[in-house]
Amino acid sequence: MVDNIYTMGVDIGSTASKGVILEDGKKVIATAVVDVGAGTSGPSRVIKMVLENANLKIEDIKFIMATGYGRNSLEEADFQMSELSCHAKGAYFLFPNVHTIIDIGGQDAKALKIGDGGILENFVMNDKCAAGTGRFLDVIARVLEVGVGDLEALDAKATKDVTISSTCTVFAESEVISQLAKGTKIEDIVKGIHYSIASRVGSLAKRVGLKDDVVFTGGVALNKGMVRALEANLGYKVHTSPMCQLNGALGAALFGYQKYKTALRKEKVAN
């Protein structure tokens, strides 16, 4: 009887740590998310959590692949890989027809052009400014005195179009305060913020070469108001998955499986 091969992908972002365990490179058997990222206890906590969720021990894992902002700091990792490659891999696993990936993380946003077979062909990234990122939504939610998790429901109740034109977080914050002072409803402001982010991130996708199918990944993709805004901006259906926040970790686990199988083949040849 052949033992199952378990591989783990750990995506250490700027604001969250994510973990995925795969069985035989095909089946997701456990996931975990810890809402703190690089430089914190998040990475070690997410490894412990995903192992508990899988009812496995660290010794059961054949290969651990790290990705994300803090990938080089994970001592438990057997190898590190770029989050760009891992996002491409994870999205292709979930959506085999993907050709464009839009990923909004805590502190950056990126658009990836994907060729046939899930190969990363090109990418454009915004990591110089918080506008168009999860951090931007955090700031605006705080100004509006609502939770980030409330933004989707508020967006759905919007009745008017409000334009937030600033592409800088500081100036956009001032615009929001000005809208509040004028008596603009919070729901309409939230929708305006979503459309502002969609315009900024959509421009990245258009620069990289927009092509169907479009897949939206990252924790912000859980916000359906943001999905609607992107669809309106791009003119394409935007596909998401319940695993959108785990996409990088999923890709890392898939690459981990490939690395382990390659090592096994080399070992057999050598023997």
N, C-alpha and C positions, 0 to 999 in steps of 0.2 A: 504494500500500500504506500503510495506517494503522499508525503506530508504536504499540507497546503502551504503556499508561500505568502507570507504577510509582509507587506511593505508599508512604510509610513511616510507621508509627506507633511512637512511642517512649514507653514508660511508665516514668517515673522514680519508683520507690517509695522508701521509707525504707531498705530493706535490699537491694534488687535493682533492676537496670535491665533492661528487656525491649524487644526490637525485633522488628517484623514488617514484611515487604515484601509488598505485594499487587500482582498484575498485573490491570489492568483492573477493579479493584474486586471481583473474584470469586475469584481463585485465590491462595492463600498460596504464595509461592515461596521464602521464606526466613524463618527465625526465629533469635533469639539471646537468651541470658540471661547476664548478668554479676552475680555475687553481691555487688555493692556498689551503693548507690543514690545518693540526692541528696547533693551536697556532696563527691563523690569523682570518680575518673576513670571510674566506671562508665558514665555516659551516653555519653561520647565513645568509650569502648571498645566499647559495644554497637552503636553506629552503624557503626564500622569492621568489627566482626565480622559483622553481618547483611548488609552490602554484600559482604563476601568470600564469605559463604555463598550469596549470590544471583549472584555473579560480575558485579557491577555496580559502577559508580562513582557518587559522590555527584551528579555532573552528570546521571545517568540518571534520578534521582528527581524527579518533577514536583512533589511536595508532601510536606512533612514535618510531621506533626501530633504535638505533645507532650501528654502527659497525666501524671497522677500527682502525687505530693507535690512533686517538684522541677521541674514542667513549665515554670515561668516562668524557669528558669535555663538552658534549652537554647538556645544562640545559633543553632544550625542550623535551628531550627523556623520554619516559615512561620506557624504559628498554635498556640495552646494551647486545650485543652478540658478540662473537668471530668472526673475519672475516673469519676464516677457515670454520666454520659452515655455515656462510652466503654465502661464495663462492660455497660451495657444494650445498646449496639449490638453489641458482640462476642458476647455471650451469645445474642442474637436471631439472629445470623448462624449460630452453631453449633447452636442449638436453637430453631427457629421457633415452638415452642409454649410457650416460657418465660413464666412469670408471676411467679415469685419467684426472686430471685438472692441467694445468701448468699456474701459475699466476705470471706475472712479474709486480711488482709495482714500485713506485718511488725509494724506498730504500731497497726492499727485493725481493726475488724470492722464490716461493714455489711450491712443487708438492704434489698433494693430490690424494690418492687412494680412489675411491668411490665404494661402494658396491651396490648391487641391491636395488632399491628403493631410491637411492640418499643418502644413509647413509655414512658419513665420517668414513673410516676405519683406515687410517693412513696418515701421512704427513711428509715431510722433508722440512726444510726451511733454506735459506741462508739469514741471516740478519746481518752478521758480516762484510761483505765486499760489496763495491758498484759494483764490477764486476758482470755482469749478471743481472743488474737492469736498470730501466729507467734512473737513475742518470748517469750510465755509458755511455749511449747513449748521454745524454746531454753534458757530458765532451768531448766525441769524436767529436760531431757535432761542438762544439765550436772550437776545434783544427783545424777541416777541414774548418771552416768559412762557414758553411751551417746551415740551420734550421733543427731541428729534424724532421719536417714534410717533408723535402726534401729527407730523407734517403731512403724511399721506391722507389722513382723514380730513384735515383742514383743507387741503388742495381740492378734494372731491366736493367741498361745499362752496367753492368759489363761484361767484356770479358775474364778476367783472374782470376785464383784462387790465392788469397793472404792469407798467414797464419799469423794470429796475435796470437801468442802462449801464451803471458803472461796472467795469471789469476788475476793479480792485476791491478787496474785502473791506478795507477801511471806509472807502467812499460808498460802497453798497450799504454798509451798516448805517451810514449817515442818511442815505436815501430812505432806508426802511424807517428810521426814526422820524424823518420828515413826513413820510406817508402816514405813520401813526398819529402824528400831530394834526394832520389834516382830517383825521377821522376815517381813514381807509380801513376797511375790514381786514382783520388778520388773515382770513381765508384767502382773500384776493392778493394780499402781499405774498403769502406762501406760494401761490400759483405763479406769481410774477418772478419769484426767486428761482423756482424750478425751471421756468422758461429761460431765465438769464443763464443758468448753469448749462442748460441744454444748448443754448446758442454758442457758448464758449467751447463746450466739449464737442458739439457737432462740427465745429470748424476744424477740429483736429481730425475727425473722421473723414471729412471731405478732403483735407490735405493729403491724407495717407492713401486715399482712393476708395471711396465708399462703394460697397457692393453687397448685395443680398447673399446669404442671410446675415443679419446683424444681431449680435449677441451682446448683452449688457451684463458685465460682471462687477464684483466688488460689493461691499456691504450696502452702498447707496442703491444698488439695483433692487433691494428689497422694498424700496419706496415706490409704489405704483404711480404716484403723482409724478415722480421723476421719469418713469418709463413713458407715461403719456406725453410729457413735455418733449422727450427725445423723439418719439414717433412723429410728433407734430413738426419738429425741426427738420428731421431727416427725410420724412416722406416714405419711410419704410416701417414695416412691423418690426418691433424690437423684442427679441426672444430673451427670456430670463428663466432661471431655474431656482428651486428652493436652495440649491447648493451654490448660488452665485457668489456668496461671500467666501466659500470654501474652494473656489475654482483653482486658485494658485496652489493650494495644498494638494488638491486632487491631481493636478498636473505633476507635482513633485513626486507623489506616490507612484504615478504611472511611470515616470522616468526612473524611479528607484527600482521598480520591477524589471525594466529593461536592463538596467545596469547589473542587477543581480543575475539575470539569465545569461547575459553576455559573459560575466565572470565565471559562471558554471560551465559554459561551453569551452572557454579557454582552459579551464582546469581539466576538463575531460580530454582535450586535445593534448595537453601537456603530459597527461598520464598514459 
